[in-house]
């Protein structure tokens, strides 16, 4: 009956196992932070579009350490301006912008 005298339930072993578990969780969180495009530790310029094409679309722009967020209001925009060109979608999905040719007037100094 020697095995009854030998006690393997040392409470410090449970604490060591908990510490190991917390280290794994912390490592996973660090990986998530590093892989996030809006990581505060990277100075890359990033544009993140959430829910594109929907009425509640959000655009987040990160330039260096500055974050700018634009949220769609669902309303149609209005403004003053002129047509600047035409955009075409190619069969492979790329977009091509073709600017309209501007006519120069004699007052511009060029002929």
N, C-alpha and C positions, 0 to 999 in steps of 0.2 A: 504494500500500500504506500509505496514511496511516492507515487505520482500525486497523491493528495497533499503531501507536504510541500511539493514544488509548485509555487504560485507564479504563473506566467502573465498575470493580469497587472502589469505595471502601468499605473496611470500616466506616466510620462510618455509611453509609447503612443497613446491616443493623441496627446498634444503634438507629438512629432508628425503624426499622420495628418492632423489638421493643418499644420504649418506647410506640409508638402502640398496639400490641396489648395491652400491659398496662393502658394507660389505658382501653381499651374494656372489658376484663375487670373492672376496678375499678368502672367505671360500672355495669355489669350487676349486680355484687354489691351496690352501694348501692341500686339499684332493688329488688332482692329484699329487702333489709333494711327498706326503707321500707314495702313492701307487706305485710310479715309482720304478722299481727294481734297477735303478742306482741312487737312492736317495743319495745326498751327505751327509746327516745327519746320515746315517746308515753305520756301519763298516762291514756289511756282505759281504762275497765273492759271487759274482754273475757272471754267464756266460750268455750272451744274444746272440742268433743266429738269424740274420735277413735274410730272404729269403733263408732258408736251401735248399741245393741241386741245386741252380741256379748259373749261371755264375757270378752274381754280389753279391754273398753271403758275409755278413759281420759278424764277431765274435767280440764281445766286452766283455772283461774280467775286472771285478772290484775286486781288492784285497785290502781291506781296503780303503784307499783314492786314490790308484793308478788305473788309467784306461789305458788299452791297447787295441788297436783296430787292428784287422787283416782284410784285404780285399782281396777277391779272385781276381786273375788276369785273370782267364779264361784259363790259360795255364796248361798243364800237367806237374807236377813236376818231377824232375830227381834227382837222388842222388846215393850215394854208401851205401850199407848196405846189411844185410842178412835177410832172412825171420825169423821172430821171433815167429810166431804162426798163428793160423787160428781163424777167428771169425764166429760164426754161429748165425743165427736169428731163435729163437724159434717161434712156432705158435702163442704165445700170444704177440709177438713183442719184447720181451727182446733179448738182444744180449749176447752171451756167448763167451768169449775169452779163447782159449785153447793154452797155450804156447807150443812150440815144445821142446822136450827133448834135452838137450845139452849133447853131448858126451864129457866126460872129458878126456883129454890127460894125459899121465904120467908126463908131464912137469908141470901140475897144482899142483902136490904134493898130489893129492888124488887119490885113486884107488877104 
